Amino acid sequence: MTTDEIILLRLYNQQISHNPSHSPEEIVAWMGAIQAQDYVGAKWSLGLRLPNGTEADIDEAIARKAIVRTWPMRGTLHFVAADDVRWMLKLLTPRIIAGSAGRNRQLELDDATFNKSHDLLIRAMEGGKQLMRSDVYGVLENAGIPTTGQRGIHIINHLAQKQVLCLGVHNEKQATYVLLDEWVPHSKNPEGKEALAALALRYFNSHGPATLNDFVWWSGLKITDAREGLNSVTSQLERIEFENKAYWTGREHPEFNSLSSTFLLPGFDEYMLGYTDRSLILAPHYASKIVPGNNGMFMPTILVDGKVKGLWKRVIKKDTISIEMLPFEKITKARIKSLASEAKRYGKYLGKSVSLLD
């Protein structure tokens, strides 16, 4: 298999080059999880995979609690399908919680503080209340629990990973927090080996071709657990050898055709963040442009034939959006036309007219 064929399969399996899902929750369930610390970008990750999808479609899926934003893996916010939220948290967060012990000691956060916070916030939120972060901090501060120095967000994260809290609907531009048991009263609950197998199959079907190390990175699992999950589903996957490494992917894939595609991806899209090795799609000398200053903030990217070929920026006004294209190298007139088409698609997603900045 060639590099281009791997890229073609990833674009297909990630539902970027074709869009078979009909709702945001179908996409999230297929992908396993969608990285979502950048709320606006994460919604576009869903929108670009949804046929004729609009931002309103994503907002509606969040409001009807079909997709949930929480911290299931790597201590990072993700969208997950409501049906998957509990078993993923149960499977993936114990390592995160254990790994936070040292930081919790530095912040003087102990079990007594977490338990008191748990009781306070359940009383404050029960009955379907959605509290902004400042409200949550106010509840804690009024009870003598300081929230300064990142204590507050660590308390929220801990309670989310313990399946107590999750994020609700945005209040204007502010996130809100709700009780998970009220927001999503019921969800699936596979455990142990069944959960490992389910996660591995989701990942390799949606992100493949990918390696075991990619799965370890994405999931945050111990390598022994990740290998057990993969080994339990290899009969349902296809093994591919590439540059002396084993890649795994779903058995169904399209005929290999020459690549010819252009997409505008948000900064933290799974196509970029879903793998430990990004060298197939990103030339090393451009890496610093994607994450300026190596600060962990991924810029929105221009994808040409599956490879990162530039950046793009947006300026939103009331009814219009201006998009600036920043290709790394000179591009053809045909590609410029294709980028303009993708910009128009993004504008349609937002319900705004689009202009390209020179």
C-alpha positions in Angstrom: 0.0 0.0 0.0 1.2 3.5 -0.8 1.1 6.7 1.2 -1.6 8.1 -1.1 -3.7 4.9 -0.6 -3.5 5.2 3.2 -4.5 8.9 3.0 -7.4 8.1 0.7 -8.6 5.4 3.1 -8.3 7.8 6.1 -10.3 10.5 4.3 -12.9 7.9 3.5 -13.1 6.3 6.9 -13.1 9.6 8.7 -16.2 10.6 6.6 -14.4 13.6 5.1 -14.3 12.6 1.5 -17.8 11.0 1.7 -20.6 11.7 4.1 -22.8 8.7 4.8 -24.0 9.8 8.2 -27.3 11.6 8.5 -27.0 13.2 12.0 -24.3 14.6 14.3 -24.8 11.7 16.7 -24.2 9.1 13.9 -20.9 10.8 13.1 -19.7 11.0 16.7 -20.8 7.4 17.3 -18.9 6.3 14.2 -15.7 8.2 15.1 -15.8 7.1 18.8 -15.1 10.6 19.9 -14.4 14.0 18.4 -11.8 16.3 20.1 -13.7 19.3 21.3 -11.7 21.7 23.4 -12.2 24.3 20.6 -16.0 24.3 20.7 -16.5 26.3 17.5 -13.9 24.1 15.6 -15.4 20.9 17.0 -18.8 21.8 15.6 -17.3 22.4 12.2 -15.6 18.9 12.5 -19.1 17.5 12.6 -20.5 20.0 10.0 -17.9 19.1 7.3 -18.8 15.4 7.8 -22.6 16.0 7.6 -24.3 16.3 4.2 -25.5 19.9 3.9 -24.9 20.2 7.6 -25.3 23.5 9.4 -24.1 24.8 12.7 -27.8 24.9 13.8 -27.9 21.1 13.2 -25.0 20.6 15.6 -26.5 23.0 18.2 -29.8 21.1 18.0 -28.1 17.7 18.6 -26.4 19.2 21.7 -29.7 20.6 22.9 -31.5 17.4 22.5 -28.7 15.6 24.4 -27.8 13.3 21.5 -24.1 14.2 21.8 -22.3 15.1 25.0 -19.2 17.2 25.6 -17.0 15.9 28.4 -13.5 14.6 29.3 -13.4 10.9 28.4 -9.8 10.6 27.3 -6.3 12.3 27.7 -7.8 14.9 30.0 -9.2 16.6 26.9 -12.7 17.7 26.0 -14.4 15.5 23.4 -17.9 15.1 21.9 -19.2 11.6 22.5 -22.5 10.0 21.6 -24.9 10.0 24.5 -25.1 6.2 24.4 -21.4 6.0 24.8 -20.7 8.5 27.5 -20.7 6.3 30.6 -18.8 3.3 29.4 -16.1 5.5 27.8 -15.7 7.5 31.0 -15.6 4.3 33.1 -13.0 2.7 30.8 -10.7 5.6 30.1 -10.8 8.0 33.1 -9.2 5.9 35.9 -5.8 6.4 34.4 -6.4 10.2 34.0 -7.6 10.5 37.6 -4.6 8.5 38.9 -2.3 10.6 36.9 -3.7 13.8 38.4 -2.9 12.8 41.9 0.4 14.8 42.0 -1.2 17.9 40.6 -4.1 17.6 43.0 -1.7 17.5 45.9 -0.1 20.7 44.6 -3.5 22.3 44.5 -4.4 20.9 47.9 -7.3 19.0 46.5 -8.1 15.8 48.5 -11.0 13.4 48.7 -12.7 15.4 51.3 -12.7 18.5 49.0 -13.9 16.5 46.0 -16.7 14.8 48.1 -17.8 18.2 49.5 -17.8 19.7 46.0 -19.8 16.7 44.7 -22.5 17.2 47.3 -22.6 21.0 46.8 -22.9 20.9 43.1 -25.5 18.1 43.0 -27.7 20.2 45.3 -27.1 23.4 43.2 -27.8 21.7 39.8 -30.5 19.2 40.5 -33.8 19.8 38.8 -32.2 20.4 35.4 -30.2 23.6 36.2 -27.4 24.6 33.9 -24.7 26.6 35.6 -22.0 28.6 33.9 -18.4 28.2 35.2 -18.6 31.4 37.2 -21.8 30.0 38.9 -20.1 26.7 39.7 -17.2 28.6 41.2 -19.6 30.8 43.2 -21.2 27.7 44.7 -17.8 26.3 45.8 -16.4 29.6 47.0 -19.5 30.4 49.1 -19.0 27.0 50.8 -15.3 27.8 51.6 -13.7 25.9 48.7 -11.3 28.2 46.9 -11.3 27.9 43.1 -8.2 30.0 42.3 -5.0 28.7 40.8 -6.8 26.2 38.6 -8.5 24.5 41.6 -11.9 25.2 40.2 -11.4 23.6 36.8 -9.6 20.6 38.3 -12.7 20.0 40.6 -15.0 20.2 37.5 -12.8 17.9 35.5 -12.6 15.4 38.4 -16.4 15.3 38.8 -16.9 15.0 35.1 -14.5 12.0 34.9 -16.4 10.5 37.9 -19.6 10.7 35.8 -21.2 13.4 37.9 -21.0 16.5 35.6 -20.9 17.1 31.8 -21.3 20.2 29.7 -24.8 21.4 28.7 -25.9 23.9 26.1 -23.8 27.0 25.6 -25.3 30.2 27.2 -24.4 32.7 24.5 -20.6 32.2 24.3 -20.2 30.6 27.7 -20.3 26.8 28.5 -22.7 25.5 31.1 -22.4 22.5 33.3 -25.1 20.0 34.2 -25.6 16.8 36.1 -24.8 13.8 33.8 -27.5 11.6 35.4 -30.2 14.2 34.6 -28.8 15.2 31.2 -28.4 11.6 30.0 -30.4 9.3 32.3 -29.6 6.1 30.4 -26.7 4.9 28.2 -25.0 1.7 27.1 -22.7 0.1 29.6 -20.3 -2.5 28.2 -17.5 -3.3 30.6 -14.0 -4.7 30.7 -13.0 -6.7 27.6 -16.3 -5.9 25.8 -15.6 -2.2 26.2 -12.0 -2.5 25.1 -13.1 -4.4 22.0 -15.8 -1.8 21.2 -13.4 1.1 21.5 -10.8 -0.6 19.3 -13.3 -1.5 16.6 -14.6 2.1 16.6 -11.2 3.6 16.3 -9.8 1.4 13.6 -13.0 1.5 11.5 -13.1 5.3 11.6 -9.5 6.3 11.8 -7.8 3.4 9.9 -5.4 2.7 8.5 -3.7 3.3 11.9 -1.2 1.5 14.1 -1.5 0.2 17.6 0.6 3.1 18.8 -1.9 5.5 17.2 -4.6 3.8 19.1 -2.7 4.0 22.4 -2.1 7.8 21.8 -5.8 8.5 20.9 -7.4 6.4 23.7 -4.9 7.0 26.5 -5.0 3.3 27.3 -2.1 1.3 28.6 -0.4 -0.4 25.7 -1.3 -3.8 27.1 -5.0 -2.9 27.3 -4.9 -1.3 23.8 -3.3 -4.4 22.4 -5.9 -6.6 24.1 -8.7 -4.5 22.5 -7.1 -4.7 19.1 -6.3 -8.4 19.3 -10.0 -9.1 20.1 -11.2 -7.5 16.9 -8.6 -8.3 14.3 -10.9 -10.8 12.6 -13.2 -7.8 11.8 -10.3 -5.7 10.5 -7.9 -5.7 7.6 -4.1 -5.7 8.3 -1.9 -3.6 6.0 1.9 -3.5 5.9 3.4 -0.1 5.3 7.1 0.8 5.8 7.6 -2.3 8.0 4.7 -1.3 10.3 1.3 -3.0 10.8 -1.7 -0.8 10.1 -5.3 -1.8 10.7 -8.5 -0.6 9.1 -12.0 -1.7 8.4 -12.7 -4.3 5.8 -14.9 -2.1 3.7 -13.3 0.6 1.6 -13.6 2.2 -1.8 -11.7 1.5 -5.0 -8.4 3.3 -5.0 -8.6 6.3 -7.2 -6.2 9.2 -7.7 -6.6 11.9 -5.0 -8.3 15.1 -6.0 -9.8 16.9 -3.1 -9.7 20.1 -1.0 -11.0 20.7 2.4 -11.0 23.4 5.1 -10.4 21.6 8.5 -10.7 23.1 11.9 -7.6 23.2 14.1 -8.2 20.2 16.3 -9.8 17.9 13.8 -9.5 14.1 14.3 -7.8 13.9 10.9 -4.8 15.7 12.4 -5.1 14.8 16.1 -6.2 11.2 15.8 -2.7 9.8 15.3 0.6 9.9 17.1 2.5 10.1 13.7 1.4 13.0 11.5 4.3 12.7 9.0 2.0 11.1 6.3 0.0 14.3 5.9 2.2 17.1 7.3 5.8 17.9 6.1 8.0 18.3 9.2 9.2 21.8 8.2 5.6 23.0 8.3 4.8 21.6 11.8 5.7 24.9 13.5 3.1 26.7 11.4 0.4 24.4 12.5 1.2 24.8 16.2 2.9 28.2 16.5 5.4 28.4 19.4 4.6 24.7 20.1 1.9 26.0 22.5 -0.6 23.1 21.9 -3.0 25.3 19.9 -3.6 23.7 16.4 -4.4 26.2 13.6 -7.2 25.5 11.0 -5.6 23.9 8.0 -6.1 23.7 4.3 -6.1 20.0 3.1 -5.2 19.3 -0.5 -5.2 15.7 -1.6 -5.2 14.7 2.0 -2.1 16.6 2.9 -1.8 19.9 4.9 -0.9 22.6 2.5 -1.7 25.8 4.3 -3.7 27.6 7.0 -7.0 29.5 6.8 -8.5 32.2 9.1 -12.0 33.6 9.4 -13.4 37.0 10.4 -17.1 36.8 11.2 -19.4 39.8 11.1 -23.1 39.9 11.6 -24.3 38.4 8.3 -21.0 37.8 6.5 -17.7 35.9 6.9 -14.4 36.7 5.4 -11.9 33.9 4.9 -8.2 34.4 4.4 -6.3 31.5 2.7 -2.6 31.1 3.7 -1.1 28.4 1.5 2.4 27.3 2.3 3.3 27.3 -1.4 1.9 28.7 -4.6 -1.3 26.9 -5.7 -2.9 26.5 -9.1 -6.0 28.4 -10.3 -8.0 25.2 -10.1 -7.1 24.8 -6.5 -8.0 28.4 -5.7 -11.4 27.8 -7.3 -11.7 24.6 -5.2 -10.8 26.5 -2.0 -13.4 29.2 -2.9 -16.0 26.4 -3.2 -15.0 25.1 0.3 -15.2 28.6 1.8 -18.7 28.9 0.3 -19.6 25.6 1.9 -18.4 26.8 5.3 -20.4 30.0 4.9 -23.5 27.9 4.1 -22.8 25.9 7.2 -22.8 29.1 9.3 -25.7 30.7 7.3 -23.6 33.6 6.2 -22.4 35.0 2.9 -18.6 34.5 2.3 -15.9 36.6 0.8 -12.2 35.7 0.3 -9.6 38.1 1.5 -6.7 38.7 -0.9 
